[in-house]
Amino acid sequence: MNVPSTYVSSASLHLDFLVGTDTASIGVWDVKWSDPVIREKSISAFLKRLPQDARERRLFYLETGGDGESSVRLHLAKPFEPDSRYRLVDDRFHFETDSGWCVLDGLEGYGSEANVHQKFAIPPGTYRVTVYELKDPEQENSRVLGLEGPRPPLTLLERMSFLTLPLLLVSLILFWKKQFLFGGLCLLPPVVVSHFLSRQKAQRKRDPSPPHKFEIETPALHLVLQPTTIPDAPGGWAKLGES
């Protein structure tokens, strides 16, 4: 099994991430689980399988208590002891990586194409996850400085999408006049354009380019990954604010 050539060495202390979520949960997992094939057809079925996947050490996740963005400092190679501003959330559970390439992201990214800006690399193996959170969330100190480069140009479809608006209006008028065949034909282009625009939007969200440039002085969370050789190490998940 090959170790990634850019894995974090013993000289590295930490990596900083801004992690956003629309599911009130963030997690860490091997990129091999960033595959749409594992995504269930319904969101309810997908959410039901997460605890089992966590127990099987496919991922470790945190229920954050709400949507939004959190600053996270990931410690990968050396022990970490927090200062008095932090409290221990959990240190019982583990996750595994076979490839050494991992993702730290909102849980909606699990079972989707991995966001390249949320990846990191470590030697393959089993890792114990220790989580610390700020006792006072108001003390979090992080800020986005901007983008690390120009925004990608709009595609031709995005620039020309406004041309479908007249067709949409015409289709509504034809439907009102009960000319359903012609109304349907006029409605077809806006529907097709809307479908492809939604796909492009989803792709931009998965792989934003360029990434945001940010600085973190006091992260909301510290995640410590420590390699372990304990057989049958337990997997699971935790919830912030319950320590």
Backbone torsions as a table, in degrees:
resi	resn	phi	psi	omega
1	MET	NA	125.2	-174.7
2	ASN	-84.3	136.7	173.5
3	VAL	-87.3	134.2	178.8
4	PRO	-55.4	141.8	-175.9
5	SER	-69.5	-14.8	-178.5
6	THR	-111.9	27.7	-178.6
7	TYR	-66.5	156.4	-177.0
8	VAL	-71.1	126.7	-177.7
9	SER	-88.0	174.0	-179.7
10	SER	-66.2	-16.5	178.5
11	ALA	-79.9	-14.8	-178.5
12	SER	-83.8	135.7	-178.7
13	LEU	-96.8	-44.6	-176.5
14	HIS	-163.7	167.1	170.9
15	LEU	-127.4	142.6	179.9
16	ASP	-106.4	140.3	179.2
17	PHE	-135.8	147.0	162.6
18	LEU	-104.5	116.8	-172.7
19	VAL	-115.0	117.7	177.7
20	GLY	-102.4	151.4	178.9
21	THR	-145.4	142.9	172.0
22	ASP	-108.7	5.1	-178.1
23	THR	-120.3	12.5	-179.9
24	ALA	57.5	31.6	179.4
25	SER	-152.8	142.5	172.7
26	ILE	-126.6	156.7	-177.1
27	GLY	-155.4	175.0	177.2
28	VAL	-132.5	135.3	-177.2
29	TRP	-157.1	164.2	175.4
30	ASP	-71.3	144.0	-177.9
31	VAL	-62.3	-19.2	-179.9
32	LYS	-65.3	-20.0	175.8
33	TRP	-89.7	-0.6	173.7
34	SER	-88.0	65.1	-174.7
35	ASP	-136.4	121.3	-179.2
36	PRO	-57.1	-16.1	-179.7
37	VAL	-62.6	-32.3	-177.3
38	ILE	-83.9	-9.7	-179.5
39	ARG	-70.8	125.4	179.0
40	GLU	-70.5	160.1	-178.1
41	LYS	-67.1	-34.6	180.0
42	SER	-113.2	149.2	-178.9
43	ILE	-65.3	-33.1	179.4
44	SER	-65.5	-41.6	177.8
45	ALA	-65.6	-38.2	179.1
46	PHE	-62.8	-45.9	-178.2
47	LEU	-66.8	-32.8	-179.6
48	LYS	-68.3	-28.2	-177.0
49	ARG	-83.1	-14.3	-174.7
50	LEU	-62.1	-46.0	178.9
51	PRO	-58.6	-39.9	179.1
52	GLN	-65.8	-42.1	177.4
53	ASP	-62.3	-37.7	178.0
54	ALA	-66.8	-41.7	178.3
55	ARG	-62.5	-30.5	178.4
56	GLU	-87.2	8.9	176.0
57	ARG	66.0	22.3	174.0
58	ARG	-71.8	-29.6	177.6
59	LEU	-154.6	164.2	166.4
60	PHE	-123.3	134.2	179.3
61	TYR	-136.4	158.5	-179.6
62	LEU	-118.5	129.6	170.2
63	GLU	-85.0	116.8	-171.6
64	THR	-87.7	-15.8	-179.0
65	GLY	90.2	-3.2	179.2
66	GLY	-179.9	160.8	177.3
67	ASP	-77.4	166.5	177.2
68	GLY	130.0	-164.5	-174.6
69	GLU	-116.6	138.3	178.5
70	SER	-128.1	145.3	173.6
71	SER	-89.4	131.0	-175.4
72	VAL	-130.4	130.8	173.1
73	ARG	-106.5	120.4	-175.6
74	LEU	-102.2	118.3	180.0
75	HIS	-100.5	125.7	-167.2
76	LEU	-119.5	-24.6	-169.5
77	ALA	-126.5	-18.8	-176.1
78	LYS	-131.2	152.8	176.6
79	PRO	-60.1	151.6	-178.8
80	PHE	-133.8	131.8	175.2
81	GLU	-120.3	117.2	-177.6
82	PRO	-74.8	162.1	174.4
83	ASP	-84.8	-175.4	-172.0
84	SER	-68.9	-9.7	179.4
85	ARG	-76.3	-13.0	-174.9
86	TYR	-112.1	153.8	174.6
87	ARG	-126.5	151.5	178.3
88	LEU	-73.8	130.6	175.5
89	VAL	-96.2	-49.1	-177.1
90	ASP	-166.1	146.3	175.2
91	ASP	-145.3	25.7	-173.3
92	ARG	-95.7	-21.2	-163.9
93	PHE	-112.4	168.3	-171.9
94	HIS	-137.7	161.0	168.6
95	PHE	-141.3	160.4	-176.3
96	GLU	-116.7	147.7	171.1
97	THR	-131.5	123.0	177.4
98	ASP	-87.7	-34.3	-175.9
99	SER	-88.8	-25.4	-173.8
100	GLY	89.8	-13.3	176.3
101	TRP	-96.1	125.4	-173.6
102	CYS	-128.5	167.1	-179.1
103	VAL	-129.0	136.8	169.3
104	LEU	-120.1	111.4	-171.3
105	ASP	-160.4	175.4	171.4
106	GLY	-62.5	148.7	-171.8
107	LEU	-66.8	-17.8	175.2
108	GLU	-64.6	-16.8	177.0
109	GLY	-80.5	-12.7	179.0
110	TYR	-72.4	123.4	-175.4
111	GLY	85.6	15.3	175.3
112	SER	-129.3	165.6	178.9
113	GLU	-59.1	129.4	-173.7
114	ALA	-65.4	137.0	173.4
115	ASN	-75.5	119.7	-173.9
116	VAL	-60.1	-28.6	-177.6
117	HIS	-80.9	-4.5	178.2
118	GLN	-109.5	13.5	-177.9
119	LYS	-93.7	153.6	169.6
120	PHE	-150.4	167.1	-174.8
121	ALA	-130.7	137.1	178.2
122	ILE	-143.2	164.6	176.2
123	PRO	-61.0	141.2	178.0
124	PRO	-58.3	150.6	178.6
125	GLY	151.7	-167.7	177.8
126	THR	-104.1	135.5	-175.8
127	TYR	-125.9	133.6	171.2
128	ARG	-82.9	134.4	-177.2
129	VAL	-107.8	122.4	174.4
130	THR	-114.4	132.1	-175.2
131	VAL	-120.6	131.3	172.4
132	TYR	-122.3	142.0	176.7
133	GLU	-126.8	153.6	176.1
134	LEU	-63.3	134.7	175.1
135	LYS	-65.9	-38.0	179.1
136	ASP	-115.3	104.3	-178.1
137	PRO	-57.8	-22.3	-179.7
138	GLU	-67.4	-16.4	-179.5
139	GLN	-83.1	-7.4	177.6
140	GLU	-58.2	134.1	-177.9
141	ASN	-133.9	97.7	176.6
142	SER	-147.4	153.3	179.4
143	ARG	-152.8	144.8	176.1
144	VAL	-87.5	126.6	-177.6
145	LEU	-90.6	-14.8	-177.3
146	GLY	134.6	-166.8	178.6
147	LEU	-93.8	150.5	-178.8
148	GLU	-81.9	8.3	179.0
149	GLY	-179.4	179.6	179.9
150	PRO	-67.6	151.4	175.4
151	ARG	-66.0	148.5	177.9
152	PRO	-64.3	144.7	-179.5
153	PRO	-65.8	153.4	176.4
154	LEU	-67.2	144.3	176.0
155	THR	-74.1	164.6	178.5
156	LEU	-58.9	-39.7	179.7
157	LEU	-62.7	-41.0	179.4
158	GLU	-66.9	-37.0	-179.0
159	ARG	-72.0	-29.2	-175.1
160	MET	-100.1	2.2	-173.8
161	SER	-63.9	-26.8	-179.2
162	PHE	-63.3	-20.2	-179.0
163	LEU	-69.5	-15.4	179.0
164	THR	-80.6	-13.5	-177.7
165	LEU	-62.4	-45.1	176.7
166	PRO	-60.1	-38.5	178.5
167	LEU	-64.4	-37.2	177.7
168	LEU	-63.8	-42.0	178.9
169	LEU	-65.3	-43.0	179.3
170	VAL	-62.7	-40.9	-179.4
171	SER	-63.6	-38.6	178.4
172	LEU	-64.3	-40.4	178.5
173	ILE	-64.7	-42.7	-179.9
174	LEU	-65.7	-38.5	176.2
175	PHE	-64.5	-39.2	178.8
176	TRP	-63.3	-32.6	177.9
177	LYS	-87.2	6.6	178.3
178	LYS	64.2	27.4	173.8
179	GLN	-97.6	74.0	-168.4
180	PHE	-67.8	-34.5	-178.9
181	LEU	-63.8	-51.8	-179.6
182	PHE	-68.6	-34.2	177.1
183	GLY	-63.3	-40.7	178.1
184	GLY	-65.2	-39.4	178.7
185	LEU	-64.3	-38.7	178.8
186	CYS	-71.9	-26.6	-179.1
187	LEU	-80.3	-21.9	-175.5
188	LEU	-59.4	-49.9	-179.8
189	PRO	-58.5	-45.0	177.5
190	PRO	-60.2	-36.5	179.7
191	VAL	-66.2	-44.6	-179.7
192	VAL	-64.0	-44.4	179.3
193	VAL	-62.5	-43.0	179.3
194	SER	-60.8	-39.0	179.5
195	HIS	-62.8	-46.8	-177.9
196	PHE	-71.2	-32.3	176.2
197	LEU	-65.7	-38.7	178.6
198	SER	-65.3	-36.2	177.5
199	ARG	-67.3	-40.1	178.2
200	GLN	-66.0	-38.2	178.2
201	LYS	-63.6	-41.9	178.6
202	ALA	-63.9	-38.6	179.4
203	GLN	-66.3	-41.0	177.7
204	ARG	-62.7	-37.5	179.6
205	LYS	-67.7	-37.6	179.7
206	ARG	-70.6	-36.4	-174.7
207	ASP	-136.0	68.7	-178.5
208	PRO	-63.9	138.6	-179.6
209	SER	-142.3	121.9	1.5
210	PRO	-84.0	168.0	178.3
211	PRO	-75.2	165.1	174.5
212	HIS	-76.9	144.2	173.0
213	LYS	-99.0	129.5	-175.1
214	PHE	-146.1	166.5	173.8
215	GLU	-135.2	142.3	-177.9
216	ILE	-126.4	119.1	176.2
217	GLU	-96.7	-46.0	179.6
218	THR	-128.1	96.4	-177.4
219	PRO	-70.3	154.6	175.7
220	ALA	-71.1	-31.7	-175.8
221	LEU	-136.0	145.2	166.7
222	HIS	-115.0	126.4	173.1
223	LEU	-114.0	124.1	-178.5
224	VAL	-112.3	122.6	178.0
225	LEU	-107.1	118.4	-178.9
226	GLN	-120.8	124.3	179.5
227	PRO	-64.7	145.7	179.9
228	THR	-144.0	154.4	176.9
229	THR	-116.7	16.6	180.0
230	ILE	-63.6	124.9	178.1
231	PRO	-69.2	141.5	179.0
232	ASP	54.0	40.3	177.6
233	ALA	-59.2	135.4	-174.8
234	PRO	-71.1	143.1	172.3
235	GLY	-108.0	162.3	-179.4
236	GLY	173.8	-160.1	-178.5
237	TRP	-146.5	167.5	-177.1
238	ALA	-137.9	169.7	-178.9
239	LYS	-130.8	130.2	-179.9
240	LEU	-68.0	149.7	175.3
241	GLY	82.0	9.4	-178.2
242	GLU	-113.1	4.7	-179.3
243	SER	-75.6	NA	NA
